[in-house]
Amino acid sequence: MISALLMALAIVPFAAPEKFDKVPITEIVTLGAGTDHEAKMQGRDIEFNTCVPYEPKEYGSVSVCGANTEMLIFLRGRCEDYTHYTDSVGKCTGAVTDDGCDTTSPEVNHWLEAAQSYTIVQCGAGKGEVHDFKGPACKGLEECMAYAKEQEQQAKQDKMEAEASPEKAFGSRPNENRQGSLPEHGVASANEGADSSQCKWHHSAHSVGMVSADGHVFTKVAGPRRSRAGSRGESLDLSTLCMVFDESIRCGGAHQYSYKILGGELGVADGAGFVFDTKVRRTNIQHMRSVFVNQRGHICMRNNQQVMKLPARVPALQVGMILMLDVDLDGMTVTFSMCNGWGIVMGSADVSLQMLWDGSFDVNKLRSGFFCAVVTGNICVSLT
C-alpha cells in the first residue's frame, strides 16, 4: 500500500503544464523520433514547466529544434539534480529565429537508459533569462560593487599621479606582434602566457560595468530589459548580453586563465571560453569561432553560426565556482576544469581543436585568440 502510494507520488507533476500562445512554430520537441512511440510537440503545443516521467525504452532519441526551448532529462525522478547526471537538449542560443536542432540518445549519453524524468523549459530570448541561479556575493553583491567603486576611484587617482609614467599605472603593454600593430591592447607570446598577471579585463569592460584598479575584478549591473519582435510578430523580452574579455591576444604556446564567479546572478546564456582571432575585439557572436562552457556545464564549439554541443561536460557554473581554462595553441587542445571555492577540481574535460577545423579556413587561425566571458545579470567576476 505504502509503496504504491510512493510510486503514485513519484509521477505526479509539480504543476499543471503551461502552454504559451506566442511560442514560434520553429520550436519543436520530438521524443522517440522514427519509432512507434514518437511524440512531437510544436510551437504553442509544447508543454512547459512540468515534470514528466521519462520512458527510455519508448523514447530512444530526443530532439529539440529552435533557439528558445530546452529539455532537461534527469537520472532521478521528480526532476531532481544528481551531480552531473542531467542532460540538457536544445541550442538555447537566445536567437529570435530558428537556430537548428540538438539531439541526444543512449548512444551519445549512456546513462539515459536509466533516466527517470524530464521537463521542458523556455530559455534565451523566449523567457528573458528568468531561470537564474543566485548565491552569496562577496558577502553580498553590494560589497563587490562598493569594492569596485573604490578601486575605480583609486585608479583615477593613480592615473593622475602617473600621467608622466603610463607603465607605472597600467603595466607594460607591448604593441607589436607577428600579426601587426595592436595599439589598444597587449600581446602575450608563448613565454608570457604563464604569467598570470597578464590576465586582466580589456579596457572596453569599463563601458559596461566597473573594473577594479588592478584590472582583475569586473562588476556588472544589468540594465533594463528590452523587447523585440519575434518571427511571428510576437513581443519577446530580452536580457542584455554582455561580453568581456582578456586585454591580451595570445599567440601560440600554452596559456592558463582562472575565471571566478565572486557573486551575483547567472542566467542560462552565461558562459566562458576562448575566442580564436588575430586581435582582441568585440565581434557579433554569430561571426565568432570559439570553444566555451555554457552555464549548465556543457562544452560547446562555435564556428560562426554553427554551434556544436560536445559530449564532454563539467559541473555547472555557479557563484563561488572557479573555471580553470588551459589553452595549448601549439598542441591545439583546451582543458576546462571546474573547481570549488577552495580550488579543488570537481570535474574537467579535454577538447581537441581539430574538431573545430572543417577545412573551410586556414588552421593557423586557431593558433591565436583571447579569453572571453558572456554575462547577463548582476554579477561580479574575476580574471587572473
C-alpha positions in Angstrom: 0.0 0.0 0.0 2.7 2.5 1.0 4.9 1.5 -1.9 2.1 2.0 -4.3 1.4 5.4 -2.8 5.0 6.4 -3.1 5.1 5.3 -6.8 2.0 7.4 -7.5 3.6 10.4 -5.9 6.7 10.0 -7.9 4.9 10.6 -11.2 2.7 13.5 -10.1 3.9 16.6 -12.0 5.0 19.6 -9.8 2.5 21.8 -11.6 0.0 21.8 -14.4 1.6 22.0 -17.8 2.0 25.5 -19.2 1.4 26.4 -22.9 2.2 29.7 -24.4 0.4 31.0 -27.5 3.4 33.1 -28.7 5.9 30.2 -29.0 7.2 30.2 -32.6 6.4 27.1 -34.8 10.2 26.8 -35.2 10.4 25.5 -31.6 9.9 21.7 -31.8 10.4 18.9 -29.3 10.4 15.3 -30.6 10.6 12.2 -28.4 11.2 8.8 -29.9 11.7 10.1 -33.4 11.1 7.3 -36.1 9.6 4.9 -33.6 6.1 3.7 -33.0 6.1 5.8 -29.8 7.1 9.1 -31.5 5.7 12.1 -29.7 6.0 15.6 -31.3 5.2 19.0 -29.8 5.5 22.2 -31.8 5.0 25.9 -31.0 2.1 26.6 -28.8 1.5 22.8 -28.2 4.8 22.4 -26.2 4.1 21.8 -22.5 6.5 23.8 -20.4 7.5 23.7 -16.7 6.1 20.4 -15.6 8.0 17.3 -14.5 7.1 14.2 -16.6 8.2 10.5 -16.2 10.9 9.6 -18.8 10.5 6.3 -20.7 13.9 5.3 -22.1 12.7 2.2 -24.0 10.0 4.2 -25.7 11.7 7.5 -26.4 15.2 6.5 -27.6 16.5 9.6 -29.3 15.2 13.1 -28.2 15.4 16.1 -30.5 14.8 19.8 -29.7 14.7 22.3 -32.5 14.8 26.1 -32.2 16.7 28.7 -30.2 14.5 29.2 -27.1 13.4 25.7 -25.9 15.4 23.3 -23.7 14.6 19.8 -22.4 16.3 18.7 -19.2 16.5 15.0 -18.7 17.2 13.7 -15.2 18.6 10.4 -13.9 16.4 10.8 -10.8 12.6 11.0 -10.6 10.7 14.2 -9.9 13.3 16.2 -12.0 15.9 16.2 -9.2 19.5 17.1 -10.0 22.1 14.5 -9.2 25.8 15.6 -9.7 26.3 15.7 -13.5 23.5 13.3 -14.4 21.3 15.9 -16.1 21.3 16.1 -19.9 20.4 19.4 -21.5 19.0 19.2 -25.0 18.4 22.4 -27.0 20.5 25.1 -28.7 19.2 27.7 -26.2 21.2 30.5 -28.0 18.6 33.2 -27.4 18.1 34.0 -31.0 14.6 35.0 -32.3 14.6 32.7 -35.3 15.2 29.0 -35.8 18.8 28.0 -34.9 18.9 24.3 -35.8 18.3 21.2 -33.7 20.0 19.5 -30.8 19.7 15.7 -30.3 20.6 13.2 -27.6 20.2 9.4 -27.3 21.6 6.5 -25.2 24.3 6.1 -27.9 25.5 9.6 -27.1 24.8 9.6 -23.3 24.8 6.0 -22.0 23.0 6.8 -18.6 19.9 7.9 -20.5 18.9 4.3 -20.4 18.2 4.7 -16.7 16.7 8.3 -16.8 13.5 8.7 -14.9 12.1 12.2 -15.5 12.3 15.2 -17.8 11.0 18.8 -18.1 10.8 21.3 -20.9 11.7 25.0 -20.2 11.9 28.2 -22.2 15.3 29.8 -22.4 17.2 32.7 -24.0 15.0 35.3 -25.6 11.9 33.2 -25.2 11.9 33.6 -21.4 14.0 36.7 -20.9 16.6 34.7 -19.0 14.4 34.2 -15.9 16.0 30.9 -14.9 18.7 32.5 -12.8 20.8 30.9 -10.1 21.6 33.1 -7.2 24.1 32.9 -4.4 26.0 34.9 -1.8 28.2 37.6 -3.4 31.4 38.6 -1.6 29.1 38.8 1.5 26.6 40.5 -0.9 26.8 41.9 -4.4 26.7 45.4 -2.8 30.1 44.7 -1.2 31.5 43.7 -4.6 30.1 46.9 -6.1 31.4 49.1 -3.3 34.9 47.5 -3.7 34.8 48.0 -7.4 33.8 51.7 -7.0 36.6 52.2 -4.5 39.1 50.6 -6.9 37.8 52.7 -9.8 38.3 55.9 -7.8 41.8 54.8 -6.8 42.6 54.0 -10.4 41.6 57.6 -11.4 43.9 59.0 -8.7 46.7 56.7 -9.7 46.3 57.7 -13.3 46.6 61.4 -12.4 49.7 60.8 -10.4 51.3 58.7 -13.0 50.5 60.5 -16.3 54.2 61.0 -16.8 54.8 57.3 -16.5 51.9 55.3 -18.0 53.7 52.0 -17.5 53.6 52.6 -13.7 49.9 52.9 -13.7 48.9 50.3 -16.2 51.8 47.9 -16.6 53.8 47.3 -19.7 51.7 46.6 -22.8 53.7 45.6 -25.9 52.0 46.9 -29.0 53.5 44.7 -31.7 53.2 41.1 -32.6 53.5 38.8 -35.6 50.1 39.8 -37.0 50.8 43.5 -36.9 50.2 46.6 -34.7 47.8 46.3 -31.8 47.8 49.7 -30.1 44.8 49.2 -27.9 45.7 46.0 -26.2 48.6 43.9 -25.2 50.1 40.8 -26.8 51.2 37.7 -24.9 53.6 35.4 -26.5 54.1 31.8 -25.5 56.6 32.7 -22.9 54.5 35.5 -21.4 51.4 33.2 -21.2 52.5 31.6 -18.0 52.4 35.0 -16.1 49.0 35.2 -14.6 49.5 39.0 -14.1 48.9 39.3 -17.8 45.3 38.2 -17.4 43.3 41.4 -16.9 40.0 42.6 -18.3 40.2 44.6 -21.5 39.6 48.3 -21.1 36.3 48.0 -23.0 34.8 46.4 -19.9 34.6 49.9 -18.4 31.8 50.8 -20.8 29.5 48.0 -19.5 30.5 47.9 -15.8 33.1 48.7 -13.2 36.7 47.3 -13.3 39.0 47.3 -10.2 42.2 49.2 -10.3 44.3 46.1 -10.7 42.2 45.1 -13.7 41.2 41.7 -12.4 37.6 42.2 -11.0 34.7 43.2 -13.2 31.3 44.1 -11.7 28.2 44.4 -13.9 24.8 45.7 -13.0 22.1 44.5 -15.5 20.3 47.3 -17.3 16.6 47.3 -18.2 15.3 44.5 -20.4 14.4 45.4 -23.9 11.6 44.0 -26.2 12.0 42.7 -29.7 9.5 41.3 -32.2 9.8 37.6 -32.8 9.5 35.7 -36.1 5.6 35.8 -35.9 5.4 39.4 -34.7 5.2 38.5 -31.0 6.9 40.5 -28.4 10.0 38.9 -26.8 11.6 40.1 -23.6 15.4 40.1 -24.0 18.2 40.2 -21.5 21.3 42.3 -22.3 24.2 40.1 -23.3 27.5 41.5 -22.2 30.9 40.2 -23.5 34.0 41.0 -21.5 37.5 39.6 -22.4 41.1 39.5 -21.6 43.2 42.5 -22.6 45.8 40.5 -24.4 45.9 38.4 -27.6 47.6 35.0 -27.1 49.8 33.8 -30.0 50.9 30.2 -29.8 52.1 28.4 -26.7 50.2 27.3 -23.6 48.1 29.8 -21.5 46.0 29.4 -18.4 43.1 31.5 -17.2 41.4 31.5 -13.8 37.8 32.8 -14.0 36.0 33.1 -10.7 32.3 34.0 -10.1 32.5 36.1 -7.0 28.8 36.9 -6.6 25.5 37.9 -8.1 23.3 36.0 -10.6 23.9 33.7 -13.6 21.5 33.4 -16.5 21.2 30.4 -18.9 23.0 32.5 -21.5 26.1 33.0 -19.4 29.3 31.2 -20.3 33.1 31.5 -20.7 35.7 30.2 -23.1 38.3 31.1 -25.7 37.7 33.1 -28.9 40.0 32.5 -31.9 41.1 35.7 -33.6 44.2 37.7 -34.6 43.3 40.6 -32.3 41.2 41.4 -29.3 37.9 42.9 -30.4 34.2 42.8 -29.8 32.5 40.8 -32.6 29.0 39.7 -33.3 28.7 36.3 -31.6 27.4 34.8 -34.9 30.7 35.7 -36.5 33.0 34.0 -33.9 35.0 30.9 -33.7 35.2 29.7 -30.1 35.2 26.9 -27.6 33.2 27.5 -24.4 31.3 26.1 -21.5 27.8 27.2 -21.0 26.1 27.9 -17.7 24.9 24.3 -17.4 28.4 22.9 -17.9 28.1 21.7 -21.5 31.2 22.2 -23.6 30.4 23.7 -27.0 32.2 24.8 -30.1 31.0 27.7 -32.3 32.1 28.1 -36.0 30.3 31.3 -36.9 26.6 30.4 -36.9 27.1 26.7 -36.3 27.1 25.6 -32.7 28.1 22.0 -31.8 27.4 20.7 -28.3 30.1 18.2 -27.3 29.5 15.1 -25.2 32.0 16.5 -22.7 30.6 18.2 -19.6 31.8 19.8 -16.4 29.8 20.9 -13.3 27.6 23.9 -13.9 28.8 27.5 -13.5 27.7 28.7 -10.1 28.5 31.5 -7.7 31.8 30.7 -5.9 33.0 28.3 -8.6 36.3 28.7 -10.4 36.8 27.9 -14.1 40.4 27.0 -14.9 40.9 27.2 -18.7 44.1 25.7 -20.1 44.7 26.6 -23.8 47.5 25.0 -25.8 47.6 26.8 -29.1 50.5 24.7 -30.4 49.0 21.3 -29.4 45.5 22.6 -30.3 43.9 21.4 -27.1 41.8 23.1 -24.5 41.1 21.8 -21.0 38.1 23.0 -18.9 38.4 22.4 -15.1 35.7 23.4 -12.7 36.8 24.0 -9.2 35.1 24.8 -5.9 36.0 27.9 -3.8 38.9 26.0 -2.3 40.4 25.3 -5.7 39.5 21.6 -5.6 38.7 20.3 -9.1 35.1 19.0 -9.3 35.3 17.9 -12.9 37.3 18.5 -16.1 37.1 18.0 -19.8 39.7 17.9 -22.6 38.8 19.2 -26.1 40.8 18.9 -29.3 40.6 21.9 -31.5 40.8 19.7 -34.6 37.1 19.2 -34.1 36.5 22.8 -34.9 38.5 22.8 -38.1 36.3 21.8 -41.0 38.8 22.7 -43.8 37.0 25.9 -44.8 39.6 28.1 -43.3 43.3 28.2 -42.5 44.0 26.0 -39.5 46.5 28.7 -38.2 43.5 30.8 -37.4 43.1 28.5 -34.4 46.6 29.4 -33.0 45.8 32.8 -31.6 42.9 34.3 -29.6 41.7 35.6 -26.2 39.6 34.6 -23.2 36.0 35.8 -23.3 33.1 35.6 -20.9 29.4 36.3 -21.5 27.3 37.6 -18.6 23.7 38.7 -18.5 22.7 39.7 -14.9 24.1 41.5 -11.9 27.4 39.7 -11.4 30.9 40.2 -10.1 33.7 38.1 -11.7 37.5 38.0 -11.6 40.1 37.0 -14.1 43.7 36.1 -13.3 
